Amino acid sequence: MVSKRALNMPASPIRRLVPYADEAKRKGIHVYHLNIGQPDLETPKEWYEYIEKFKTKVVAYTHSQGILPLREKFSEYYKKWNINVSPDEIMVTNGGSEAIMFALGVVCDPGDEVIVVEPFYANYAGFAAYLNIKLVPVSTTPENGYRMPEKEAFEKVISSKTKAILFSNPSNPTGVVYSKDELQTIVEVAKENNLVIISDEVYREFAFDNKKSISAFEFEEIHNNLIIVDSISKRYSACGARIGTFITKNKDFYNAAMKFAQARLSPAEITQYGAIGLLNSSEEYMKNAIAEYEKRRDVAYEEIKKIPGVVAHKPEGAFYLSAKLPVDNAEEFIKWMLLNFNVDGKTTMVAPLSGFYATPNAGLSEIRIAYVLSAEKIKDAINILAKGIKEFK
Ligand SMILES: Cc1ncc(COP(=O)(O)O)c(C=O)c1O
């Protein structure tokens, strides 16, 4: 009775192992969750103030493209990032997730192909399965720090069905922030082969060591072939708000996405008001958030690189670190950590990276750590991981 599409839908590699964590918790073990990108920092207070202020008598639908004051606010915010888009080039979506679905739906027909830089944000595979789109990977490796592949790697996999290149920058899961030259590679490939760039920039703020992440928008020559996916989830610790944006200067893309947007009627009304509050929050809030993640990144990297046999490069952004462990099968190791290992009643859960690859059997020894706990907890959690690796081997 169930469709092939549904059967083919991959289970989230992050959520798949949750029953094992539940089992550990039933036994009274404390689990450090470094497996999921749920930030723990407080949401700015402006969120609550704005929701209070815009209390309405009726909880109504809004315009399908989102309320104008929010799109105006986004337009102002993007200008600070050299992304010059008017409110009519911004569509409010139910999280960046819906913006990704819209982007893929606008650009691809069933059977079309999209090139992804792997390892990639695992839910891209879910969206692709839902839309009958084939993800074609271009691989990066832990040994070269998961840097962007050369132009030839892209050219090799382009077929008559290729429609787009999809990637996140800063990257989930690797924490790489692409340089101007690396982005230039993608821009050239897209331009020469008339492909669309879908640039997922939801971690824009989180670039460390005083670096700034560069938007694909900075390449003017690609504006007509560019869709930017964005979200307030991570930057303001507001994942439950479900507010993202679909941004494009290409009117055909925008109008096509509008039809999808109209079919789902509108984003949630109240959280759009809350999002205006977030965009009015202080620069201080963001500075502190970036500093906090940078501190955690330092601790996570210092601790992980002490483990013999681990291959890891220092992440430059987002709040993730990917690493190759000296184990054959990281997923088995993670299960074992949850079911069979603890230090003083505590264990650590990370995400297996294999689910972030489209290439079969790639990334089997790799994991992703989300540094969404305090520095002290991260240190303890990675020490437990280190002891676990020693015993597992
Ligand atoms: C790279 C990337 N894009 C998009 C999303 C989607 O987030 P949301 O739908 O909460 O905006 C996430 C969430 O983890 C992500 O990591």
The ligand as a Gaussian input file, in Angstrom:
#p B3LYP/6-31G(d) Opt

LIG

0 1
 C       22.413000      23.255000       6.410000
 C       21.016000      23.315000       6.905000
 N       20.067000      23.780000       6.089000
 C       18.779000      23.847000       6.484000
 C       18.388000      23.421000       7.728000
 C       16.939000      23.487000       8.050000
 O       16.630000      24.166000       9.211000
 P       15.243000      24.842000       9.464000
 O       14.197000      24.151000       8.688000
 O       15.025000      24.725000      10.947000
 O       15.405000      26.259000       9.041000
 C       19.337000      22.909000       8.617000
 C       18.962000      22.377000       9.931000
 O       19.715000      21.725000      10.622000
 C       20.690000      22.863000       8.193000
 O       21.659000      22.405000       8.986000

